[in-house]
């Protein structure tokens, strides 16, 4: 009798393992991503530092992705790049560096400059004007190299 109970329990464990194992071995298909790279300029010069974000637009659906812009260049690999389709492109400056909290003079100077700034930061749409529509169509075939030329509204 004890042998039958052990065999029954063993069979249940084997069936549970087979069910769980078959669910884990299935490949999860996510959205198709691809590599992108490009250049961002501000008034004809390389955009110093910031971020570029690709946000899917209908009928494209899926996650947005962000890349760092450094010296006017950005790049995203196939694993982290945007999904194939049409995207709204958002470009932002890098935030100001905050001084080391142990540097009393640096903190004081930083706080003084913050007092002179307007309380509500202006959106990048107010700061920059694109010379072209801010969308990008990412294709499966590539090469997916983009150029975005910005102009500084504050300098005009």
C-alpha positions as CSV (number, residue, x, y, z in Angstrom):
1,X,0.0,0.0,0.0
2,X,2.8,2.4,0.9
3,X,4.4,1.7,-2.5
4,X,1.2,2.7,-4.3
5,X,1.1,6.0,-2.4
6,X,4.7,6.8,-3.2
7,X,4.2,6.0,-6.9
8,X,1.1,8.2,-7.0
9,X,2.9,11.2,-5.4
10,X,5.9,10.7,-7.7
11,X,3.6,10.6,-10.7
12,X,1.9,13.9,-9.5
13,X,5.3,15.6,-9.2
14,X,6.3,14.5,-12.6
15,X,3.0,15.7,-14.2
16,X,3.4,19.1,-12.4
17,X,7.0,19.4,-13.5
18,X,6.0,18.6,-17.1
19,X,3.2,21.2,-17.1
20,X,5.4,23.9,-15.5
21,X,8.4,23.1,-17.7
22,X,6.4,23.3,-20.9
23,X,5.2,26.8,-19.9
24,X,8.7,28.0,-19.2
25,X,10.3,26.8,-22.4
26,X,8.0,28.8,-24.6
27,X,9.6,31.8,-26.2
28,X,7.9,35.1,-25.4
29,X,7.5,37.1,-28.6
30,X,7.8,40.8,-27.8
31,X,7.7,43.7,-30.3
32,X,10.3,43.8,-33.0
33,X,13.0,46.2,-32.1
34,X,15.8,47.5,-34.3
35,X,19.0,49.5,-34.1
36,X,18.9,53.3,-34.6
37,X,21.5,56.0,-34.7
38,X,21.7,59.6,-35.6
39,X,22.7,63.2,-35.1
40,X,21.1,66.1,-33.2
41,X,22.2,69.6,-33.9
42,X,21.3,72.9,-32.2
43,X,21.7,76.0,-34.4
44,X,24.0,74.0,-36.7
45,X,26.3,72.7,-33.9
46,X,26.3,69.3,-32.3
47,X,23.7,69.1,-29.4
48,X,26.1,69.0,-26.4
49,X,24.3,66.5,-24.1
50,X,20.8,65.3,-23.5
51,X,18.4,62.5,-24.3
52,X,16.3,61.5,-27.3
53,X,13.1,59.5,-26.7
54,X,11.2,57.5,-29.3
55,X,7.5,57.2,-28.4
56,X,5.3,54.9,-30.6
57,X,2.4,56.6,-32.4
58,X,-0.8,54.9,-33.6
59,X,-1.0,52.4,-35.2
60,X,2.4,51.5,-33.7
61,X,2.1,50.2,-30.2
62,X,4.7,49.2,-27.6
63,X,7.2,50.7,-25.2
64,X,9.0,54.0,-25.6
65,X,12.8,54.0,-25.6
66,X,15.4,56.6,-24.6
67,X,19.0,57.1,-25.7
68,X,21.7,59.5,-24.5
69,X,22.9,62.3,-26.8
70,X,26.5,63.1,-26.4
71,X,28.3,65.5,-28.7
72,X,25.4,65.4,-31.1
73,X,25.3,61.7,-31.5
74,X,23.0,58.9,-30.3
75,X,22.7,55.2,-30.8
76,X,20.5,52.4,-29.6
77,X,21.2,48.7,-30.2
78,X,18.8,46.2,-31.6
79,X,18.0,44.9,-28.1
80,X,17.2,48.3,-26.7
81,X,16.2,50.2,-29.8
82,X,12.7,51.4,-30.7
83,X,10.1,49.1,-32.1
84,X,9.4,49.1,-35.8
85,X,6.9,51.8,-36.8
86,X,6.2,55.5,-36.4
87,X,7.4,57.4,-33.4
88,X,7.1,60.9,-31.9
89,X,10.6,62.1,-31.1
90,X,11.3,64.0,-27.9
91,X,14.6,65.7,-27.3
92,X,15.7,67.1,-23.9
93,X,18.8,68.8,-22.5
94,X,20.8,67.1,-19.8
95,X,19.9,68.4,-16.4
96,X,22.2,70.8,-14.6
97,X,24.8,69.2,-12.5
98,X,24.2,69.6,-8.7
99,X,27.3,70.4,-6.7
100,X,28.9,68.1,-4.2
101,X,27.0,68.6,-0.9
102,X,30.4,68.8,1.0
103,X,31.3,71.9,-1.1
104,X,29.7,74.7,0.8
105,X,30.7,77.4,-1.7
106,X,29.5,75.4,-4.6
107,X,26.1,74.7,-2.9
108,X,25.7,78.4,-2.1
109,X,26.4,79.4,-5.6
110,X,24.1,76.8,-7.0
111,X,21.3,77.9,-4.7
112,X,21.8,81.5,-5.7
113,X,21.5,80.7,-9.4
114,X,18.3,78.7,-8.7
115,X,16.7,81.7,-7.0
116,X,17.1,83.7,-10.3
117,X,15.3,81.0,-12.4
118,X,11.6,81.1,-13.1
119,X,9.8,78.6,-10.8
120,X,8.2,76.7,-13.6
121,X,10.7,75.3,-16.1
122,X,9.7,75.8,-19.7
123,X,9.1,72.7,-21.8
124,X,11.6,71.9,-24.5
125,X,8.9,72.7,-27.1
126,X,9.2,76.3,-25.9
127,X,13.0,76.2,-25.9
128,X,13.7,74.5,-29.2
129,X,12.1,74.7,-32.6
130,X,12.6,71.8,-35.0
131,X,13.2,72.6,-38.6
132,X,11.2,69.5,-39.5
133,X,8.3,67.5,-38.1
134,X,9.2,65.6,-35.0
135,X,8.5,62.1,-36.1
136,X,10.6,59.2,-37.2
137,X,9.6,56.0,-39.0
138,X,11.7,53.1,-37.9
139,X,11.8,50.4,-40.6
140,X,12.7,46.7,-40.4
141,X,15.1,47.0,-43.4
142,X,17.1,50.0,-41.9
143,X,19.4,51.8,-42.0
144,X,17.4,53.9,-39.5
145,X,19.8,56.8,-39.3
146,X,18.2,60.0,-38.4
147,X,19.1,63.7,-38.2
148,X,17.2,66.3,-36.1
149,X,18.1,70.0,-36.5
150,X,17.0,72.2,-33.7
151,X,17.1,76.0,-33.4
152,X,17.2,77.9,-30.1
153,X,14.2,80.1,-29.8
154,X,15.8,82.0,-26.9
155,X,18.6,83.3,-29.1
156,X,16.2,84.9,-31.6
